[in-house]
């Protein structure tokens, strides 16, 4: 270790084999040099003051002779737009930290461009260093050696004496990436302390309070694109934020226009998160999330408006009722015996699932359906196919995609300009039904549109044949995706979980008639070419009128996913789907089936038990053992497991609604600790 701070490995012949000055991290020391084009001799900031991982900023002497500072993508060295440069292309030679405490950039002609300086603070009295810090600022520091003369002028700590750039908040402006701070946040600069910090706008909060570079997210449910203009105006408003701007993310511009109209246009636009109005030019810009390059400055003269909900209740909590948990093995293992006890039961179950009487179709809802078609509604009704058309499309029902109790699904191709791929479900073992009832049911399904629902394209009810034609899902079912030999990426599993939740939210709360699926399981969740989750067979369930809260029906569902109330003489509500979703959520987190009897460790046989035990013991890592991506996102794993345990409450009224579930998954509301059923189970056993 030399006095300069260079640590060297020296061979027997006295020559240096390796030295730290050749591979700097975020700091250079006196006598250290960064040469032109040195691949290893670059400075990369650390991620945080307490995290020495590679951070978000890079300083390098490029091959072209230019000394440049770049924002870079986290966990890489991919540079975004430079925020500072020496502008010495073709002339630069090396960055030098000399013995007098000056950091300068040397040119080929001998010129020295001053970068930072601590001259006057001699090496004999001070330690020196220059560091590219986590906020992207290159700062030079001195530390007084323990002498009385220095103690009177300097505190015994690293004292900043010079920095570049002077205001990082104004310097960084990138077309790709978040800027000096994370997405949806803004950068503030304290000139007296030469410090930068990142802030969230009103009604937004940091994803991680310690790692503010991750940015901010809304602490409310974003505006749904299903809202009409009146509903949007009643639920959202624009609130000003002073001295802050996000100069990019514009996607629409209006001029001339007044401020009130600018506000209204953003409120009614579900894509719009922020509007900017310039009174001088009468111009309005609309911006969508994520917002980037945010900064605070006194010079900003435009009015920046943030869209926030009206009368937002930030302390939304789940109601905590009191109930007793019973032995859940009875529901999970016993259900398979009950559901599969006889061929007659299965036939009746199939009949109910497919073409039972819908309790929710009142005369008014039928009239509404008919009037929507007669008035030229934009919703396209399901197409009526002939049996001959479907036989041709499927080449005689040749390629089987799957089969179940209700029938077999075949792959087909429509005879249209796009040769659209389809999935044709051939219903089997039907009870006799009138054509009118069948038509009303199919039309109701056809009027249901959501990106997380498999769309019904048409049907055939020719003679005794009943066939349903759906859009084709190229990536198969969640069952195949999740339980194959290759473990899906954590980010894809999160995407699927959120998609299923939003699809159920639409069925439960956003349809004209509430639909209870009654058989949520991996086989009924399909994935399109982008791995977007879409719920299938939702139209073959139970419909509720607006004034109904529950319905009665025969036992439905699939082993491992059946809610306990199916086995009780009580009405069925949408909470049966919430229970099934809780099971699937755990399966997505852990990449395993809920019931795996072949597992040697009996405690792990049923996933819902084991997940509860791991949650109570604070050992989320056991649930995702060997999954590096999930372990890296262990806080989200814990959040998802907590949501699942709420969904799995025995008492239906204690389970959250799907609206609350989506809010909890998104992190928009706090999640109270779910009740622990173990004490009740042990008492019963």
TORFI-514548 format. One record per residue (C-alpha): residue in one letter; x, y, z; chain. Coordinates in steps of 0.1 Angstrom, whole numbers, padded with zeros to 4 digits. Example, Ala and Ser with C-alpha at 12.3 -4.5 7.8 and 13.67 -1.06 7.14 Angstrom:
BEGIN
  type   east  north     up  mol
     A   0123  -0045   0078    A
     S   0137  -0011   0071    A
END
This chain:
BEGIN
  type   east  north     up  mol
     X   0000   0000   0000    A
     X   0017   0032  -0012    A
     X   0013   0065   0006    A
     X  -0007   0077  -0024    A
     X  -0034   0051  -0016    A
     X  -0025   0028  -0045    A
     X  -0026  -0008  -0034    A
     X  -0002  -0029  -0056    A
     X   0006  -0066  -0061    A
     X   0043  -0067  -0069    A
     X   0063  -0096  -0085    A
     X   0096  -0109  -0073    A
     X   0113  -0088  -0098    A
     X   0097  -0056  -0083    A
     X   0073  -0049  -0112    A
     X   0037  -0042  -0105    A
     X   0014  -0071  -0116    A
     X  -0019  -0054  -0105    A
     X  -0028  -0021  -0088    A
     X  -0060  -0004  -0077    A
     X  -0052   0028  -0096    A
     X  -0057   0008  -0128    A
     X  -0092  -0003  -0119    A
     X  -0109   0027  -0101    A
     X  -0144   0024  -0088    A
     X  -0160   0058  -0080    A
     X  -0130   0077  -0067    A
     X  -0096   0089  -0078    A
     X  -0067   0100  -0056    A
     X  -0037   0123  -0060    A
     X  -0012   0111  -0086    A
     X  -0039   0090  -0102    A
     X  -0045   0093  -0140    A
     X  -0074   0083  -0162    A
     X  -0061   0079  -0198    A
     X  -0080   0083  -0230    A
     X  -0099   0053  -0241    A
     X  -0091   0033  -0209    A
     X  -0118   0007  -0208    A
     X  -0113  -0001  -0171    A
     X  -0102   0034  -0161    A
     X  -0136   0049  -0158    A
     X  -0155   0061  -0127    A
     X  -0189   0046  -0120    A
     X  -0208   0060  -0091    A
     X  -0220   0037  -0064    A
     X  -0258   0031  -0062    A
     X  -0262   0046  -0027    A
     X  -0238   0059  -0001    A
     X  -0243   0026   0017    A
     X  -0245   0004  -0014    A
     X  -0213  -0001  -0034    A
     X  -0230  -0017  -0064    A
     X  -0225   0001  -0097    A
     X  -0247   0031  -0098    A
     X  -0264   0053  -0123    A
     X  -0236   0077  -0135    A
     X  -0204   0072  -0154    A
     X  -0173   0094  -0160    A
     X  -0149   0084  -0188    A
     X  -0122   0098  -0211    A
     X  -0135   0086  -0245    A
     X  -0114   0074  -0274    A
     X  -0123   0106  -0292    A
     X  -0105   0127  -0265    A
     X  -0137   0140  -0249    A
     X  -0141   0138  -0211    A
     X  -0178   0130  -0206    A
     X  -0203   0123  -0178    A
     X  -0233   0101  -0186    A
     X  -0263   0088  -0168    A
     X  -0263   0050  -0173    A
     X  -0289   0023  -0170    A
     X  -0289   0006  -0136    A
     X  -0268  -0026  -0135    A
     X  -0252  -0018  -0168    A
     X  -0229   0007  -0185    A
     X  -0253   0017  -0212    A
     X  -0250   0055  -0215    A
     X  -0279   0078  -0219    A
     X  -0275   0114  -0231    A
     X  -0244   0131  -0217    A
     X  -0250   0157  -0190    A
     X  -0215   0172  -0190    A
     X  -0186   0172  -0214    A
     X  -0152   0189  -0219    A
     X  -0159   0193  -0256    A
     X  -0124   0184  -0265    A
     X  -0130   0159  -0293    A
     X  -0097   0151  -0310    A
     X  -0076   0169  -0284    A
     X  -0081   0153  -0250    A
     X  -0053   0132  -0235    A
     X  -0059   0123  -0198    A
     X  -0076   0132  -0166    A
     X  -0050   0140  -0139    A
     X  -0052   0144  -0102    A
     X  -0019   0161  -0094    A
     X   0001   0163  -0062    A
     X  -0011   0199  -0055    A
     X  -0047   0189  -0051    A
     X  -0059   0200  -0086    A
     X  -0080   0178  -0109    A
     X  -0075   0188  -0146    A
     X  -0080   0175  -0181    A
     X  -0048   0175  -0201    A
     X  -0049   0182  -0238    A
     X  -0024   0169  -0264    A
     X  -0011   0205  -0269    A
     X  -0002   0208  -0232    A
     X  -0033   0229  -0223    A
     X  -0048   0220  -0189    A
     X  -0086   0224  -0184    A
     X  -0094   0228  -0147    A
     X  -0121   0204  -0135    A
     X  -0120   0207  -0097    A
     X  -0094   0221  -0073    A
     X  -0084   0220  -0037    A
     X  -0051   0239  -0042    A
     X  -0040   0257  -0011    A
     X  -0049   0227   0011    A
     X  -0015   0210   0011    A
     X  -0009   0173   0009    A
     X   0010   0176   0042    A
     X  -0020   0188   0061    A
     X  -0049   0171   0042    A
     X  -0060   0139   0027    A
     X  -0076   0144  -0008    A
     X  -0101   0125  -0029    A
     X  -0124   0132  -0058    A
     X  -0156   0111  -0061    A
     X  -0184   0106  -0087    A
     X  -0212   0104  -0062    A
     X  -0246   0086  -0064    A
     X  -0264   0118  -0075    A
     X  -0241   0121  -0105    A
     X  -0220   0151  -0092    A
     X  -0182   0148  -0093    A
     X  -0170   0164  -0060    A
     X  -0136   0169  -0046    A
     X  -0131   0166  -0008    A
     X  -0103   0172   0018    A
     X  -0099   0157   0052    A
     X  -0077   0175   0077    A
     X  -0050   0155   0093    A
     X  -0051   0157   0131    A
     X  -0032   0190   0137    A
     X  -0044   0218   0158    A
     X  -0040   0244   0130    A
     X  -0064   0225   0107    A
     X  -0089   0217   0134    A
     X  -0096   0254   0139    A
     X  -0106   0258   0103    A
     X  -0120   0224   0092    A
     X  -0141   0198   0110    A
     X  -0126   0164   0112    A
     X  -0146   0150   0083    A
     X  -0145   0150   0045    A
     X  -0152   0186   0035    A
     X  -0163   0194  -0001    A
     X  -0142   0221  -0018    A
     X  -0152   0218  -0054    A
     X  -0178   0201  -0077    A
     X  -0190   0198  -0113    A
     X  -0217   0202  -0126    A
     X  -0229   0230  -0104    A
     X  -0266   0220  -0105    A
     X  -0272   0183  -0115    A
     X  -0310   0188  -0115    A
     X  -0307   0212  -0145    A
     X  -0278   0194  -0162    A
     X  -0294   0160  -0167    A
     X  -0320   0159  -0195    A
     X  -0324   0125  -0212    A
     X  -0347   0113  -0239    A
     X  -0344   0077  -0226    A
     X  -0342   0070  -0188    A
     X  -0356   0088  -0158    A
     X  -0331   0117  -0154    A
     X  -0313   0128  -0123    A
     X  -0340   0112  -0101    A
     X  -0363   0083  -0106    A
     X  -0395   0082  -0128    A
     X  -0424   0103  -0115    A
     X  -0401   0122  -0090    A
     X  -0383   0155  -0093    A
     X  -0348   0167  -0084    A
     X  -0341   0195  -0059    A
     X  -0308   0213  -0054    A
     X  -0297   0230  -0022    A
     X  -0270   0254  -0033    A
     X  -0258   0263   0003    A
     X  -0250   0226   0011    A
     X  -0243   0216  -0025    A
     X  -0267   0187  -0021    A
     X  -0294   0171  -0043    A
     X  -0325   0152  -0032    A
     X  -0354   0136  -0049    A
     X  -0390   0143  -0041    A
     X  -0424   0129  -0050    A
     X  -0453   0151  -0061    A
     X  -0486   0152  -0042    A
     X  -0504   0119  -0038    A
     X  -0473   0100  -0050    A
     X  -0449   0081  -0028    A
     X  -0415   0065  -0032    A
     X  -0414   0028  -0042    A
     X  -0386   0025  -0017    A
     X  -0378   0054   0008    A
     X  -0342   0044   0010    A
     X  -0337   0038  -0028    A
     X  -0353   0069  -0041    A
     X  -0337   0064  -0075    A
     X  -0365   0038  -0081    A
     X  -0389   0067  -0084    A
     X  -0424   0073  -0073    A
     X  -0458   0058  -0079    A
     X  -0494   0070  -0073    A
     X  -0507   0062  -0039    A
     X  -0542   0059  -0054    A
     X  -0558   0037  -0081    A
     X  -0551   0053  -0115    A
     X  -0580   0064  -0136    A
     X  -0597   0036  -0155    A
     X  -0602   0040  -0192    A
     X  -0637   0026  -0188    A
     X  -0649   0058  -0171    A
     X  -0670   0081  -0192    A
     X  -0664   0119  -0192    A
     X  -0689   0126  -0164    A
     X  -0675   0099  -0141    A
     X  -0639   0111  -0147    A
     X  -0648   0147  -0138    A
     X  -0666   0135  -0107    A
     X  -0637   0114  -0095    A
     X  -0605   0133  -0105    A
     X  -0592   0168  -0104    A
     X  -0561   0188  -0114    A
     X  -0540   0203  -0086    A
     X  -0511   0227  -0092    A
     X  -0475   0220  -0081    A
     X  -0453   0251  -0078    A
     X  -0418   0254  -0093    A
     X  -0416   0219  -0107    A
     X  -0415   0207  -0143    A
     X  -0411   0175  -0162    A
     X  -0399   0188  -0196    A
     X  -0405   0156  -0215    A
     X  -0432   0129  -0217    A
     X  -0455   0151  -0238    A
     X  -0479   0133  -0261    A
     X  -0505   0160  -0269    A
     X  -0504   0198  -0274    A
     X  -0531   0223  -0278    A
     X  -0529   0260  -0287    A
     X  -0546   0284  -0283    A
     X  -0564   0273  -0252    A
     X  -0573   0285  -0217    A
     X  -0563   0269  -0184    A
     X  -0598   0255  -0176    A
     X  -0600   0237  -0208    A
     X  -0565   0224  -0204    A
     X  -0575   0210  -0170    A
     X  -0607   0194  -0184    A
     X  -0589   0177  -0213    A
     X  -0565   0160  -0189    A
     X  -0592   0149  -0165    A
     X  -0612   0132  -0191    A
     X  -0582   0115  -0207    A
     X  -0573   0083  -0189    A
     X  -0537   0084  -0203    A
     X  -0531   0120  -0190    A
     X  -0513   0122  -0156    A
     X  -0501   0158  -0158    A
     X  -0509   0189  -0178    A
     X  -0487   0219  -0183    A
     X  -0502   0253  -0192    A
     X  -0483   0283  -0204    A
     X  -0503   0315  -0199    A
     X  -0480   0336  -0222    A
     X  -0485   0314  -0253    A
     X  -0519   0299  -0243    A
     X  -0505   0264  -0248    A
     X  -0514   0232  -0231    A
     X  -0493   0200  -0230    A
     X  -0505   0166  -0218    A
     X  -0481   0142  -0202    A
     X  -0485   0105  -0194    A
     X  -0467   0083  -0169    A
     X  -0439   0077  -0163    A
     X  -0428   0113  -0159    A
     X  -0390   0119  -0165    A
     X  -0364   0145  -0160    A
     X  -0383   0162  -0132    A
     X  -0367   0192  -0115    A
     X  -0376   0221  -0092    A
     X  -0365   0256  -0102    A
     X  -0376   0291  -0094    A
     X  -0373   0300  -0131    A
     X  -0402   0278  -0141    A
     X  -0430   0301  -0152    A
     X  -0455   0275  -0165    A
     X  -0484   0261  -0145    A
     X  -0479   0224  -0138    A
     X  -0511   0204  -0129    A
     X  -0511   0169  -0114    A
     X  -0542   0147  -0117    A
     X  -0553   0134  -0083    A
     X  -0585   0118  -0071    A
     X  -0611   0139  -0054    A
     X  -0617   0132  -0016    A
     X  -0590   0106  -0016    A
     X  -0590   0085   0016    A
     X  -0553   0075   0021    A
     X  -0560   0055   0052    A
     X  -0581   0029   0034    A
     X  -0580  -0003   0054    A
     X  -0595  -0038   0051    A
     X  -0623  -0045   0076    A
     X  -0612  -0070   0102    A
     X  -0641  -0091   0111    A
     X  -0639  -0120   0136    A
     X  -0643  -0156   0124    A
     X  -0630  -0190   0132    A
     X  -0609  -0210   0107    A
     X  -0618  -0246   0102    A
     X  -0597  -0275   0089    A
     X  -0589  -0265   0054    A
     X  -0577  -0300   0044    A
     X  -0614  -0308   0043    A
     X  -0621  -0282   0017    A
     X  -0590  -0290  -0004    A
     X  -0587  -0327  -0003    A
     X  -0623  -0336   0004    A
     X  -0636  -0315  -0025    A
     X  -0620  -0338  -0050    A
     X  -0638  -0368  -0036    A
     X  -0671  -0349  -0034    A
     X  -0668  -0334  -0069    A
     X  -0657  -0367  -0085    A
     X  -0680  -0391  -0066    A
     X  -0703  -0400  -0095    A
     X  -0707  -0396  -0132    A
     X  -0742  -0382  -0126    A
     X  -0728  -0354  -0104    A
     X  -0703  -0345  -0130    A
     X  -0729  -0344  -0158    A
     X  -0752  -0322  -0136    A
     X  -0722  -0300  -0128    A
     X  -0713  -0296  -0164    A
     X  -0749  -0287  -0173    A
     X  -0750  -0261  -0146    A
     X  -0716  -0246  -0156    A
     X  -0725  -0244  -0192    A
     X  -0762  -0237  -0197    A
     X  -0779  -0234  -0163    A
     X  -0804  -0207  -0156    A
     X  -0788  -0173  -0150    A
     X  -0803  -0156  -0120    A
     X  -0791  -0122  -0132    A
     X  -0809  -0118  -0165    A
     X  -0840  -0098  -0157    A
     X  -0864  -0086  -0183    A
     X  -0849  -0051  -0180    A
     X  -0814  -0064  -0188    A
     X  -0827  -0084  -0218    A
     X  -0844  -0052  -0231    A
     X  -0811  -0033  -0226    A
     X  -0792  -0059  -0245    A
     X  -0817  -0058  -0274    A
     X  -0818  -0020  -0275    A
     X  -0780  -0018  -0276    A
     X  -0779  -0039  -0307    A
     X  -0808  -0021  -0324    A
     X  -0794   0013  -0318    A
     X  -0761   0006  -0335    A
     X  -0740   0000  -0304    A
     X  -0702   0001  -0310    A
     X  -0700  -0033  -0294    A
     X  -0699  -0060  -0320    A
     X  -0723  -0089  -0312    A
     X  -0710  -0125  -0314    A
     X  -0711  -0139  -0349    A
     X  -0734  -0168  -0357    A
     X  -0714  -0196  -0374    A
     X  -0728  -0226  -0392    A
     X  -0715  -0260  -0383    A
     X  -0701  -0264  -0418    A
     X  -0680  -0232  -0414    A
     X  -0665  -0244  -0382    A
     X  -0658  -0279  -0396    A
     X  -0639  -0262  -0424    A
     X  -0621  -0238  -0401    A
     X  -0609  -0267  -0378    A
     X  -0603  -0291  -0407    A
     X  -0629  -0315  -0394    A
     X  -0621  -0308  -0357    A
     X  -0587  -0323  -0362    A
     X  -0562  -0304  -0339    A
     X  -0572  -0307  -0302    A
     X  -0560  -0279  -0279    A
     X  -0575  -0294  -0247    A
     X  -0605  -0311  -0232    A
     X  -0625  -0310  -0200    A
     X  -0657  -0320  -0184    A
     X  -0677  -0296  -0206    A
     X  -0662  -0306  -0239    A
     X  -0632  -0304  -0262    A
     X  -0614  -0274  -0276    A
     X  -0600  -0274  -0312    A
     X  -0577  -0251  -0330    A
     X  -0590  -0235  -0362    A
     X  -0585  -0207  -0387    A
     X  -0611  -0184  -0399    A
     X  -0616  -0179  -0437    A
     X  -0610  -0141  -0435    A
     X  -0584  -0117  -0449    A
     X  -0562  -0122  -0418    A
     X  -0566  -0160  -0415    A
     X  -0575  -0153  -0378    A
     X  -0566  -0182  -0355    A
     X  -0595  -0193  -0333    A
     X  -0603  -0218  -0305    A
     X  -0636  -0237  -0310    A
     X  -0651  -0253  -0279    A
     X  -0675  -0282  -0288    A
     X  -0699  -0285  -0259    A
     X  -0709  -0321  -0250    A
     X  -0734  -0338  -0227    A
     X  -0759  -0309  -0227    A
     X  -0794  -0309  -0213    A
     X  -0821  -0296  -0236    A
     X  -0824  -0259  -0236    A
     X  -0845  -0234  -0256    A
     X  -0828  -0215  -0284    A
     X  -0840  -0182  -0268    A
     X  -0822  -0189  -0235    A
     X  -0790  -0200  -0252    A
     X  -0790  -0168  -0274    A
     X  -0795  -0145  -0244    A
     X  -0766  -0162  -0225    A
     X  -0742  -0160  -0255    A
     X  -0751  -0124  -0263    A
     X  -0744  -0115  -0227    A
     X  -0710  -0130  -0229    A
     X  -0704  -0113  -0262    A
     X  -0711  -0079  -0248    A
     X  -0683  -0083  -0222    A
     X  -0650  -0067  -0233    A
     X  -0618  -0065  -0213    A
     X  -0582  -0070  -0221    A
     X  -0579  -0097  -0194    A
     X  -0609  -0117  -0206    A
     X  -0608  -0142  -0235    A
     X  -0631  -0127  -0261    A
     X  -0660  -0147  -0275    A
     X  -0660  -0142  -0313    A
     X  -0691  -0162  -0321    A
     X  -0712  -0194  -0316    A
     X  -0731  -0221  -0333    A
     X  -0764  -0236  -0321    A
     X  -0773  -0256  -0352    A
     X  -0796  -0285  -0344    A
     X  -0782  -0302  -0313    A
     X  -0748  -0288  -0318    A
     X  -0735  -0261  -0294    A
     X  -0701  -0246  -0301    A
     X  -0684  -0215  -0288    A
     X  -0657  -0197  -0309    A
     X  -0630  -0178  -0289    A
     X  -0599  -0158  -0298    A
     X  -0568  -0181  -0299    A
     X  -0543  -0178  -0271    A
     X  -0509  -0187  -0286    A
     X  -0491  -0193  -0252    A
     X  -0516  -0218  -0239    A
     X  -0528  -0219  -0203    A
     X  -0513  -0207  -0170    A
     X  -0511  -0244  -0160    A
     X  -0486  -0251  -0188    A
     X  -0468  -0218  -0183    A
     X  -0463  -0222  -0145    A
     X  -0458  -0259  -0140    A
     X  -0434  -0268  -0168    A
     X  -0398  -0277  -0165    A
     X  -0386  -0241  -0171    A
     X  -0394  -0216  -0143    A
     X  -0410  -0184  -0158    A
     X  -0394  -0151  -0150    A
     X  -0406  -0133  -0118    A
     X  -0416  -0102  -0138    A
     X  -0439  -0123  -0161    A
     X  -0455  -0140  -0131    A
     X  -0462  -0106  -0115    A
     X  -0477  -0094  -0149    A
     X  -0500  -0125  -0149    A
     X  -0511  -0120  -0113    A
     X  -0521  -0084  -0120    A
     X  -0539  -0094  -0152    A
     X  -0560  -0120  -0135    A
     X  -0569  -0096  -0107    A
     X  -0580  -0069  -0131    A
     X  -0600  -0094  -0152    A
     X  -0619  -0106  -0120    A
     X  -0624  -0069  -0110    A
     X  -0641  -0063  -0143    A
     X  -0664  -0093  -0139    A
     X  -0673  -0085  -0103    A
     X  -0677  -0048  -0104    A
     X  -0676  -0033  -0138    A
     X  -0700  -0054  -0158    A
     X  -0736  -0044  -0162    A
     X  -0745  -0077  -0145    A
     X  -0720  -0090  -0120    A
     X  -0705  -0123  -0131    A
     X  -0691  -0148  -0107    A
     X  -0667  -0172  -0125    A
     X  -0670  -0201  -0100    A
     X  -0640  -0220  -0114    A
     X  -0609  -0199  -0113    A
     X  -0579  -0222  -0119    A
     X  -0547  -0222  -0140    A
     X  -0564  -0241  -0168    A
     X  -0590  -0213  -0172    A
     X  -0564  -0186  -0174    A
     X  -0549  -0183  -0209    A
     X  -0519  -0163  -0222    A
     X  -0517  -0144  -0255    A
     X  -0485  -0138  -0276    A
     X  -0474  -0112  -0251    A
     X  -0481  -0134  -0220    A
     X  -0510  -0112  -0211    A
     X  -0533  -0132  -0188    A
     X  -0569  -0137  -0200    A
     X  -0597  -0154  -0180    A
     X  -0616  -0180  -0200    A
     X  -0650  -0196  -0195    A
     X  -0662  -0166  -0175    A
     X  -0695  -0165  -0193    A
     X  -0704  -0200  -0182    A
     X  -0708  -0190  -0146    A
     X  -0734  -0171  -0125    A
     X  -0748  -0137  -0132    A
     X  -0762  -0114  -0105    A
     X  -0786  -0086  -0109    A
     X  -0775  -0052  -0095    A
     X  -0798  -0057  -0064    A
     X  -0784  -0092  -0056    A
     X  -0755  -0099  -0034    A
     X  -0755  -0137  -0035    A
     X  -0769  -0167  -0054    A
     X  -0775  -0204  -0047    A
     X  -0761  -0231  -0070    A
     X  -0747  -0266  -0069    A
     X  -0711  -0272  -0059    A
     X  -0686  -0261  -0085    A
     X  -0649  -0257  -0088    A
     X  -0617  -0277  -0089    A
     X  -0598  -0295  -0062    A
     X  -0574  -0271  -0044    A
     X  -0592  -0240  -0055    A
     X  -0627  -0244  -0040    A
     X  -0638  -0219  -0014    A
     X  -0651  -0235   0019    A
     X  -0686  -0220   0016    A
     X  -0694  -0244  -0013    A
     X  -0697  -0271   0014    A
     X  -0721  -0251   0035    A
     X  -0757  -0243   0031    A
     X  -0751  -0206   0025    A
     X  -0754  -0183  -0006    A
     X  -0725  -0180  -0030    A
     X  -0710  -0146  -0036    A
     X  -0681  -0132  -0057    A
     X  -0659  -0140  -0028    A
     X  -0656  -0176  -0040    A
     X  -0635  -0162  -0069    A
     X  -0614  -0142  -0045    A
     X  -0606  -0174  -0026    A
     X  -0595  -0192  -0058    A
     X  -0575  -0162  -0068    A
     X  -0556  -0163  -0035    A
     X  -0546  -0199  -0043    A
     X  -0534  -0190  -0078    A
     X  -0515  -0160  -0064    A
     X  -0495  -0183  -0041    A
     X  -0489  -0207  -0070    A
     X  -0475  -0178  -0091    A
     X  -0452  -0167  -0063    A
     X  -0439  -0202  -0056    A
     X  -0441  -0218  -0091    A
     X  -0457  -0249  -0077    A
     X  -0492  -0264  -0074    A
     X  -0513  -0259  -0043    A
     X  -0516  -0296  -0036    A
     X  -0485  -0318  -0041    A
     X  -0490  -0350  -0022    A
     X  -0457  -0365  -0034    A
     X  -0436  -0340  -0015    A
     X  -0416  -0357   0013    A
     X  -0420  -0329   0037    A
     X  -0456  -0332   0049    A
     X  -0456  -0295   0061    A
     X  -0452  -0284   0025    A
     X  -0478  -0307   0009    A
     X  -0504  -0280   0008    A
     X  -0491  -0247  -0003    A
     X  -0517  -0225   0015    A
     X  -0506  -0240   0048    A
     X  -0469  -0237   0041    A
     X  -0472  -0201   0029    A
     X  -0490  -0191   0060    A
     X  -0463  -0207   0082    A
     X  -0435  -0190   0062    A
     X  -0453  -0157   0065    A
     X  -0457  -0159   0102    A
     X  -0420  -0169   0107    A
     X  -0408  -0141   0084    A
     X  -0392  -0167   0061    A
     X  -0404  -0156   0027    A
     X  -0371  -0168   0013    A
     X  -0382  -0204   0018    A
     X  -0411  -0199  -0005    A
     X  -0389  -0187  -0034    A
     X  -0358  -0207  -0026    A
     X  -0336  -0208  -0057    A
     X  -0355  -0181  -0075    A
     X  -0330  -0152  -0077    A
     X  -0354  -0127  -0093    A
     X  -0380  -0133  -0066    A
     X  -0355  -0131  -0038    A
     X  -0343  -0098  -0053    A
     X  -0379  -0086  -0050    A
     X  -0386  -0102  -0016    A
     X  -0406  -0072  -0004    A
     X  -0431  -0077  -0033    A
     X  -0431  -0114  -0026    A
     X  -0441  -0107   0010    A
     X  -0468  -0083  -0002    A
     X  -0483  -0108  -0026    A
     X  -0483  -0135   0001    A
     X  -0501  -0112   0025    A
     X  -0527  -0104  -0001    A
     X  -0532  -0141  -0008    A
     X  -0537  -0149   0029    A
     X  -0564  -0123   0030    A
     X  -0581  -0139   0000    A
     X  -0580  -0173   0017    A
     X  -0599  -0162   0048    A
     X  -0626  -0188   0057    A
     X  -0652  -0162   0064    A
     X  -0662  -0147   0030    A
     X  -0670  -0113   0044    A
     X  -0634  -0110   0057    A
     X  -0619  -0115   0022    A
     X  -0612  -0083   0003    A
     X  -0631  -0074  -0029    A
     X  -0611  -0076  -0061    A
     X  -0609  -0038  -0062    A
     X  -0591  -0040  -0028    A
     X  -0570  -0069  -0040    A
     X  -0558  -0049  -0070    A
     X  -0550  -0019  -0048    A
     X  -0530  -0040  -0024    A
     X  -0511  -0058  -0052    A
     X  -0502  -0024  -0068    A
     X  -0491  -0011  -0034    A
     X  -0517   0016  -0034    A
     X  -0530   0008   0001    A
     X  -0514  -0006   0032    A
     X  -0520  -0042   0039    A
     X  -0529  -0051   0075    A
     X  -0515  -0083   0088    A
     X  -0539  -0111   0079    A
     X  -0554  -0132   0108    A
     X  -0535  -0163   0116    A
     X  -0557  -0194   0114    A
     X  -0532  -0218   0130    A
     X  -0546  -0214   0165    A
     X  -0581  -0222   0154    A
     X  -0570  -0252   0134    A
     X  -0550  -0267   0163    A
     X  -0580  -0262   0186    A
     X  -0603  -0281   0161    A
     X  -0578  -0309   0156    A
END
